[in-house]
Amino acid sequence: MDVDSASSVVLQALTQATSQDTAVLKPAEEQLRQWETQPGFYSVLLNIFNNHTLDVNVRWLAVLYFKNGIDRYWRRAAPHALSEEEKTSLRAGLITNFNEPVNQIATQIAVLIAKVARLDCPRQWPELIPILLESVKGQDGLLQHRALLTFYHVTKTLASKRLAQDRRLFQDLASGIYSFACSLWSHHTDCFLQQVCARDEAAALNSLERTLLSLKVLRKLTVHGFQDPQQNMEVMGFLNAVFERLKQFLECCRQVGSESPCREKLEKTIILYTKVLLDFLEDHACAFIPLIQRSLEFAVTYVFTPAGEGVTFERFIVQCMNLIKMIVKNDAYKPAKNIDESKPESLEAHKIKTAFFTHPTLTEIGRRLVSHYFLLTEEELAMWEEDPESFAVEETGGDSWKYSLRPCTEVLFLEIFHNYSQTLTPVLLDMVQNLQGPTNVEDPVQLLMKDAVYNAVGLAAYELFDNVDFDQWFKNQLLGELQVSHHRYKLIRRRVIWLIGQWISVKFKSDLRPLLYEVILSLMQDPDLVVRIETATTLKLTVDDFEFRTEQFLPYLESIFGLLFQLLQQVTECDTKMQVLHVISCVIERVNTQIRPYAGCLVQYLPLLWKQSEEHNMLRCAILTTLIHLVQGLGAESKNLYPFLLPVIQLSTDVSQPPHVYLLEDGLELWLVTLENSPAITPELLRIFQNMSALLELSSENLRTCFQIINAYLYLSAVEFLQNYGESLCRSFCELLKDITNEGQVQVLKVVEIALKVSPVLGVHMFQPLMPAVFRGIVDGERYPVVMSTYLGIIGRVLLQNFSFFSSLLSQMASECNQEMDQLLGSMIEMWVDRMDNITQPERRKLSSLALLSLLPSDNSVIQDKFCGIINITVEALHDVMTEDPESGTLKDCMLMIHFEEPKLSDEEEPPTEQDKRKKLLALEDPVHSVSLQQFVYEKLKAQQAMMGDQSFGVLMETVDTELVRQLQEFLQAL
């Protein structure tokens, strides 16, 4: 592409690409896409976005196309890579002038230059940094700013490279420019402070912008530019200067006021200073040790003393608290349990912390955290009144909540309490003691203080285990608090039920549970929505606890479940509905089948909620989880849900539907439990399986659940299922086996094994294409034991239950291998005997014995030749399955199942699913469980003896080890 002649054509295309008319826009975008790989295209784009007379939107688009081109075509190895000549020209053109008048375009150009620098600097672009530094020194304000902006983005990008060689290059760069960067930052900072004093706000704002950019550069150089920064005087000098600059800038906040145009950028700069300290602490904990004392003094002074009043702001307080927290919890600052094994640096840091965190300091921090920072603010109280749902969600961990002051305060409190509990426990208990008894509802300050103190006791529950008799406190104080019905006391009612939730798994006697359920039942009817939502959350913690007893909860189940359902209907926010649904799911999961009489209202409501949540996939996930537990609780009665349930499964597991990205995992789980609890197959349930072939193609982490679903269909209705889907399933398996792990291979083979178990004839017919590979795997001696075991399980069932197919398979394999059938049969039996140790399940070991014994009686010389091996396997299997009958004292086959019995269950045990029952009934027909191995061996040996005659049979038995014969006789003597 000739640059001069192409400029007008490219300019026209870019102009059309900024159009709002899609008829104009689309062809232009397609044309630009075709030009992306044309030589000279990026030179044309460079000329266009450097031409300040052109339309801003066109120039903006030119920069974006250039930036995207770097990602795709700048690397040498990339397809359609730019030539080295063009790249040299483009690099030169990018740094000829830093006079872009439009801020947004200037930022994009700076990012673009940084992308090139990441790939080419310093080797192919050694002149970049010197030119940037020279330009930054210039007197022209615009030129200086743009060069500094670019300098920052280049530094940021180079600092992000993590390969050892790249890090060394960045460290070389940092050592060369650090002095300049420090002087630049210092110069612009001094200018800003002077201009603030002179009330020259316009000049101050310009200087502050340059201070911010130069500080951003210094942050990257300081944190990533030095391997041992503590040995560099300039680095440590800069870090120590940060504290003085922070104080000056905080004082500026007081001077300029909240309405000043500088205020926002001033706060950003202050936060950036704290980020420098936090980043350096995180990356260079040992180098930070000389700064621990100043950091703690600074942060504690501004956050926990009057010095911070009027100058601090929320985000700054958060950063200071993070600084204290990181110093307190840093493992590098803690001595080893054995002091002699501690590093000198750890001992030094611990000494500094111990000297700082004196009893008075800790007491003041603890008291102020609780009595000042834990207090609900006016804004929070207003939100409680105006939007209780949002308040409830934020208080339990909503997205915006995690970026605010409250969680940061609570985390700091926990960290300090954990490390200094001996000092702080008496302080907190004293605060509790001062608030005993009901608080005057006319005293909002005392109500807020009690809320804060109870919050602290809840957060520190594990630390206070030995110091608080919570059971007595619950009975003597907290129960009374919950009975104060005044609307202002809702703060305390909500906090107390939350507090109980925090202590439930720490210290709460089991025999107090019924009293707690009475409380929950009462508070679920509280006039305040926040109290009801908090009560529901505590209920979840209670039923989730390992000491939960279903029988204690059952008297309250109907009432509480009904109130939970009312709450679910009442709340309107997606997050709150999810929260309440999780509680309902948890209750259903714990009470299981006991939910059946009370689930009707929920069953009727969920279809409406599903419809309403079409745009809220996370809420739909919560509905799916609820349905999973509901189906498990309803058991066979869940068939009444099918009109709603099956379309939900269909949508959630259809990979052609966009929502499957969110719903698939839970949808598959719901599909599985629906099948496991289904009393019988339905056409609709069968039809959903059409989704499976695409799911098997995905080969995702959900593959195991897919196999469980296939197995569930086989247990539910093998004949109908295999007639409808056997062939397509076999094709899917053939594809899967081409590229699958050994574990995945076992999952596929287990499906085949189950199909043979539930339907020996149809199973073989449907999975016939897989059988040669299974047979070949045995004869070739498959090395992976679990795969070999499954191979033997499959062939064992074929041999035992479908001998005609086994004969035809043997014939087919003999033909393919160009061997005699008898020779191949002999090889198979020999490998079977040799690999018997691969089979670990007693059922499969017995199956192997039954299968090989089924070859008897036989006059086939090969089978007689392998007779010793068959008896060897048989005796091993007899050892596995024969146990002494306590009534008769004789040996009997422990795997025999005579009839189906409903198991007797304790209250805590889950009842069997419909699938469990189907498996038991199937086992009654399975030779493994219906044929006595002892009797089978006896009959087969008798038949062999009758066929051969006593003398010949005696000769045959002599081929067996005498010890094996003795053991065999012991097993058979009772017959």
KEKOLMI-648691 format. One record per residue (C-alpha): x, y, z. Coordinates in steps of 0.5 Angstrom, whole numbers, plus 2048, in hexadecimal, padded with zeros to 3 digits. Example, Ala and Ser with C-alpha at 12.3 -4.5 7.8 and 13.67 -1.06 7.14 Angstrom:
residues 2
8197F7810;81B7FE80E;
This chain:
residues 975
800800800;8038077FE;80380B804;801812800;7FC80F7FB;7F980B800;7F8810805;7F1813802;7EE80C801;7F080A808;7ED81080B;7E7810807;7E680980A;7E780B811;7E2811810;7DD80C80E;7DF807814;7DD80D819;7D680D816;7D080B81A;7CD808813;7CE801813;7CD80180C;7D380580B;7D7803811;7D77FB810;7DB7FC809;7E080080C;7E17FC811;7E27F680D;7E77FA808;7EB7FC80E;7EB7F5810;7EE7F3809;7F37F880A;7F67F6810;7FB7F280D;7FD7F6808;8047F9808;804801809;7FD80180C;800803813;804808811;7FE80B80E;7FA80A814;80080E818;800814813;7F8814814;7F881481C;7FE81981C;7FA81E817;7F782381D;7F2826817;7EE820816;7E881E81A;7E981B821;7E5815820;7E981381A;7EF81481D;7ED810823;7EB80A81F;7F280B81B;7F580A822;7F1804824;7F280081D;7FA80281E;7FA7FF825;7F67F9823;7FB7F881E;8017F7823;7FD7F2826;7FC7EE820;8027EF81B;8087F381F;80B7EC821;8107E981C;80D7E281C;8067E581B;8027E3815;8037E9810;8087EC815;80A7F4813;8117F4810;8177F7814;8177FD80F;8107FF811;8117FE818;817802818;813808815;80D807819;812807820;81580E81D;80E81181B;80B80F822;810813826;811819821;80D81E825;80981E82C;80482382A;7FD81F82A;7F882482C;7F281F82E;7F381C834;7F0815833;7F481582C;7FA816830;7F9811835;7F780C82F;7FE80E82C;80280D832;7FF806833;80080482C;80880682D;808802833;8057FC82F;80B7FD82A;8107FE830;80E7F8833;8107F482D;8167F882B;8197FC830;81F7FD831;8227F882C;81E7FB826;81C801829;82280482D;82180B82B;81A80B82F;81B80C836;821812834;81C816830;816815835;81B81883B;81D81D836;81681F835;81481F83C;81982483D;816829838;81383083A;80D82F836;80782D83A;803828835;80A825833;80C82483A;80682183C;80581C836;80C81A837;80B81883E;80481583D;808810838;80E80F83C;80980D842;80580883D;80C80583A;80F804841;808801844;8097FC83E;8107FA83E;80F7F9846;80A7F4845;80E7EF841;8107E9845;8157E5842;81C7E5845;81F7E983F;81A7EE83F;81A7EF846;8227F0846;8217F5840;81C7F9844;8217F984A;8267FC845;821801843;81F80384A;82680484C;828809846;82180D847;82080D84E;823813850;82081784B;81981484D;81A817854;81C81E852;81681E84D;81181C852;814821858;814827853;80D826851;80B825858;80F82B85B;80B82F855;80582C857;80582E85E;80883585D;802836858;7FD83485D;800839862;7FF83E85D;7F883C85C;7FA83B854;7F5835853;7F683584B;7FD83484C;7FD830852;7F882B84E;7FD82B848;80382984D;7FF824851;7FD82084B;805820849;80681E851;801818850;80481684A;80C81684C;809813853;80680D84E;80D80C84B;81180C852;80C807854;80E80284F;81580384F;815803857;8117FC857;8147F9851;81A7FC84F;81F7F9855;8217F3857;8237F585E;8207FC85F;8227FD866;8297FD864;82880385F;82880A863;82480E85E;81E80885E;81E808866;81F810866;818811861;81480C866;81681086C;814816868;80D813867;80B81486E;80D81C86E;80A81D867;80381986A;80381E86F;80482486B;7FE821866;7F982086C;7FA82786E;7F9829867;7F2826868;7F082A86D;7F383086A;7EF82F863;7E982D866;7E4828863;7E282C85D;7E882E85A;7EA82B853;7F0828856;7ED82485B;7EB81E857;7F281D854;7F581F85B;7F281985E;7F4815858;7FB81785A;7FB815861;7F880E860;7FE80D85B;80380F860;7FF80A865;80080585F;80780685E;808804865;8037FE865;8067FB85F;80D7FC861;80B7F8868;8087F2864;80E7F185F;8147F3864;8117F186B;8197F186D;81B7F786A;8157FB86D;8177F9874;81A800875;814803873;80F7FF878;81080487E;80E80A87A;809807876;80580587C;80680C880;80380F879;7FD80A878;7FB80A880;7FC812881;7F781387B;7F280E87C;7F280D884;7F4814886;7F181B885;7F681D881;7F281A87B;7EC81E87C;7EA822877;7F0820872;7EE818871;7E981586C;7E780E86C;7EB80B866;7F180E86A;7EF80B870;7EE80486D;7F580586A;7F8806871;7F4800874;7F77FC86F;7FE7FE870;7FD7FD878;7FA7F6876;7FF7F4871;8057F5876;8017F287C;7FF7EB878;8067EB874;8097E4875;8107E7874;80F7EB87A;80E7E687E;8137E2882;8137DA881;8107D6887;8177D4889;81B7DB88A;8217D8888;81F7D6881;81C7DD87F;81F7E287A;8237E887D;81E7EC878;8187E987C;81A7EA883;81C7F1881;8157F387E;8127EF884;8167F4889;8137FA885;80C7F8885;80C7F588D;80F7FC88E;80A80088B;8047FC88D;8047FD894;7FE7FC898;7FB803898;7FC804890;7F97FD88F;7F37FF894;7F2806891;7F280288A;7ED7FD88C;7E8802890;7E880688A;7E7801885;7E17FF888;7DE80588B;7E080A885;7E180587E;7DC800880;7D6805881;7D180587C;7D180B878;7CB810876;7CC80E86F;7CB807871;7C5808875;7C280C870;7C380686B;7C0801870;7BA806870;7B9807869;7BC801866;7BC7FB86B;7BE7F6866;7C47F9863;7C67FB86A;7C57F386C;7C97F1866;7CF7F6867;7D07F486E;7D07EC86C;7D67EE867;7D37F1861;7D87F385C;7D87FB85E;7D97F9865;7DF7F6864;7E27FC862;7E0800867;7E380286E;7DF7FD873;7E17F7870;7E87FA870;7E77FC878;7E57F5879;7EA7F1876;7EF7F687A;7EC7F5880;7EC7ED880;7F37ED87E;7F57F1884;7F17ED888;7F47E7886;7FB7E9887;7FA7ED88E;7F47EA891;7F77E9898;7F77F1898;7F07F2894;7EC7ED897;7EB7F189E;7EA7F789A;7E47F4896;7E17F189C;7E17F78A0;7DD7FA89A;7D87F589A;7D77F58A2;7D67FD8A1;7D07FB89C;7CC7F68A0;7C57F68A1;7C07F989C;7C2800899;7BE806899;7BA806892;7BA80E893;7C280E893;7C480D88B;7CC80D88D;7CB808892;7C780388D;7CD804888;7D280388D;7CF7FC88F;7CE7FA888;7D67FC887;7D87F888D;7D47F288C;7D77F2885;7DE7F2888;7DC7EC88C;7D97E8886;7DF7E9882;7E47E7887;7DF7E1889;7E57DC888;7EA7E088C;7E57E1892;7E37DA893;7E67D989A;7E47E089C;7DD7E089B;7D77DB89D;7D37DC897;7CE7D8899;7CC7DC8A0;7CD7E289C;7C87E0897;7C37DE89D;7C47E38A1;7C57E989D;7C47E8895;7BD7E5896;7BB7EB899;7BE7F0894;7BA7EC88F;7B37ED892;7B47F5892;7AF7F688C;7B07FE88C;7B17FF885;7B8803886;7BA7FD88A;7BB7F9883;7C27FB883;7C37F7889;7BE7F1887;7C27F0880;7C97F1883;7C77EC889;7C47E6884;7CB7E8880;7CF7E7886;7CC7E0887;7CD7DE880;7D57DF881;7D57DB888;7D17D5886;7D67D1883;7DB7D4889;7D77D388F;7D07D1890;7CD7CC893;7C97C788F;7C37C7894;7C27CE893;7C17CD88C;7B97CD88D;7B97D3891;7BD7D688B;7B87D4886;7B27D788A;7B67DE889;7B77DD882;7B07DB881;7AE7E2885;7B37E6881;7B17E387A;7AB7E787C;7AF7ED87E;7AC7F487B;7B37F6878;7B57F2872;7BC7F3873;7BB7EF87A;7B77EA876;7BD7E9871;7C27E9876;7BE7E387A;7BE7DF874;7C57E0873;7C67DD87A;7C17D8879;7C67D5873;7CC7D5878;7C87D187D;7C67CC878;7CD7CC875;7D07CA87C;7D27C387D;7CF7C3884;7C87C4880;7C37BF882;7BD7BE87D;7B87BB883;7B97C2887;7B77C6881;7B17C287E;7AC7C5883;7AE7CC880;7AF7CA879;7A87CC876;7A87D3879;7AF7D5877;7AE7D2870;7A87D686F;7AB7DC872;7B17DB86D;7AD7DA867;7A97E1869;7B07E4869;7B27E2863;7AC7E4860;7AC7EB863;7B37ED861;7B47F085A;7BC7F0859;7BF7EB856;7C57EA85B;7C07EA861;7BC7E485D;7C27E085C;7C47E1863;7BD7DF866;7BD7D9861;7C47D7863;7C17D686A;7BB7D3868;7BF7CE864;7C37CD86A;7BD7CB86E;7BA7C6869;7C17C3868;7C27C2870;7BA7BF871;7BA7BB86B;7B47B786A;7B07BB870;7AF7C186B;7AA7BD867;7A47C086B;7A67C786A;7A97C8864;7A37C9860;7A37D1860;7AA7D185E;7A97CC858;7A37D1856;7A87D7856;7AE7D5853;7AC7D584C;7AA7DC84D;7B07DE850;7B47DA84A;7B07DE845;7B17E5848;7B97E3849;7BA7E2841;7BF7E8842;7C27E6848;7C77DF847;7C97DF84E;7C27DF851;7C17DA84C;7C77D684F;7C47D7856;7BD7D4853;7C17CE850;7C47CD857;7BD7CD85B;7BA7C8856;7C07C3857;7BF7C385E;7B77C385D;7B77BD858;7BC7B985D;7B77BB863;7B07B985F;7B37B385C;7AE7AF857;7A97B5858;7AE7B9854;7AB7B784E;7A57BC850;7AA7C184E;7AC7BF847;7A87C4843;7AC7C9846;7B27C5848;7B47C2841;7B47C883D;7B87CB842;7BD7C5841;7BC7C683A;7BE7CD83A;7C47CD83F;7C87C783B;7C77C9834;7CD7CC832;7CA7D082C;7C77D4831;7CB7DA834;7C97D983B;7CC7D283B;7D37D683D;7D07D7844;7CB7D2845;7CE7CB842;7D17C9848;7CB7CA84D;7C77C7847;7CA7C1846;7CA7C084E;7C37C184D;7C27BC847;7C67B784B;7C27B7852;7BB7B784E;7BD7B184A;7BF7AE851;7B97AF854;7B47AE84E;7AF7A884F;7AF7A7848;7B17A9841;7AD7AE83D;7AD7B0836;7AF7B7838;7B57B583D;7B77B0837;7B77B6832;7BC7BB836;7C17B6835;7C27B982E;7C67BE831;7CB7B9833;7CF7B882D;7D17BF82D;7D37BF834;7D87B9833;7DB7BD82D;7DD7C2832;7E17BD836;7E17C283C;7E27C2843;7DA7C0843;7DC7B9840;7DB7B5846;7D47B8847;7D27B6840;7D47AF841;7D07AE848;7CA7B1844;7CB7AC83E;7CC7A6844;7C67A9847;7C27A8841;7C47A1840;7C279F847;7BB7A3846;7B97A083F;7BF79C83C;7BB799836;7B77A0834;7BE7A4835;7C279F831;7BD79F82B;7BC7A682B;7C47A882C;7C87A282C;7CB7A3825;7CC7AB826;7CF7A982D;7D47A482A;7D67A9824;7D87AE82A;7DC7A982E;7E07A7828;7E27AE826;7E37B082E;7E87AA82E;7EC7AC829;7EF7B282D;7ED7B1835;7F17B083B;7F17A983F;7EC7AB844;7E77AE83E;7E87A783B;7E67A3841;7E07A8842;7DE7A683A;7DF79E83C;7DB79F842;7D57A183E;7D679B83A;7D7796840;7D0799843;7CD79883C;7CF79183C;7CC790843;7C5793842;7C479083B;7C978B839;7C778A832;7C5791830;7CB794833;7D078F82F;7CC791829;7CC79882A;7D479982C;7D6793827;7DB798824;7DF79982A;7E079282C;7E5790827;7EA79582B;7E8793832;7EA78C830;7F078E82C;7F2792833;7F178C837;7F6787832;7FB78D831;7FB78E839;7F979583A;7FE79883F;7F979D842;7F6798848;7EF79C849;7EE79B841;7F0794841;7EB793847;7E6796843;7E779283D;7E778C841;7E178E844;7DD78F83D;7E078883A;7DE785840;7D778783F;7D7785838;7DA77E839;7D577D83F;7CF78083C;7CF780835;7D477A833;7D177A82B;7D478182A;7DA77F82E;7DB779829;7DA77E823;7DF783826;7E477E827;7E377C820;7E478381D;7EA785821;7ED77E81F;7EC780818;7EF787819;7F578581D;7F677F818;7F677A81D;7F277481F;7EC775824;7EF770829;7F6773829;7F277A82A;7EE777830;7F4774833;7F877B833;7F177F836;7F177A83C;7F877A83D;7F878283D;7F2782841;7F577D847;7FC781846;7F8788847;7F378684D;7F778A852;7F479084E;7ED78F850;7EC792857;7E4791857;7E278B85A;7DC78B856;7E078B84F;7E5786852;7DF781853;7DC78384C;7E3781849;7E377A84D;7DC77984B;7DD77B844;7E3776843;7E0771846;7DA771841;7DF76E83C;7DE768840;7DD76283F;7E1762838;7E575D835;7E9763831;7F0761832;7F2769833;7ED76A839;7EF76483C;7F676683B;7F476D83F;7F0769844;7F576A84A;7F5772848;7ED771849;7ED76D84F;7F3772852;7EE778850;7E8774853;7EC77385A;7EE77A85A;7E677D859;7E477885E;7E977B864;7E5781862;7DE780862;7DE77A867;7DC77C86E;7DA778874;7D2777876;7D177987D;7CB77587E;7CE76E87A;7D576F87B;7D676D874;7D977186E;7D477586A;7D577A864;7D4781867;7D2784860;7CC78085F;7C6785860;7BF780861;7BA786861;7B978D861;7B9791868;7B779886A;7BD79A86E;7BC79D875;7BF7A4875;7C07A987B;7BE7B087B;7C47B2878;7C57AD873;7C27AF86C;7BD7AA869;7BE7A6863;7BD7AA85C;7B97A6857;7BF7A4853;7C27A185A;7BC79D85A;7BC79B852;7C4799854;7C1794859;7BC791855;7C179084F;7C678D854;7C1788855;7C178684E;7C978784D;7CD78084D;7D2783852;7CC784857;7C877E855;7CD779854;7D077585A;7D8775858;7D976F85C;7D376B859;7D576D852;7DC76B853;7D9764856;7D5763850;7DA76584A;7DF76084D;7DA75B84E;7D875C847;7DF75C844;7E0755848;7DA752845;7DC75483E;7E475283F;7E374C844;7E674B84A;7ED749848;7EE74F843;7EB754848;7F075284D;7F5753848;7F375A847;7F275B84E;7F975984F;7FB75F84B;7F9764850;7FD766856;7FC76185C;7FB767861;7F676A85C;7F276385C;7F2763864;7EF76A864;7EA76885F;7E8762863;7E7766869;7E276A865;7DE765862;7DE760868;7D776286B;7D4761864;
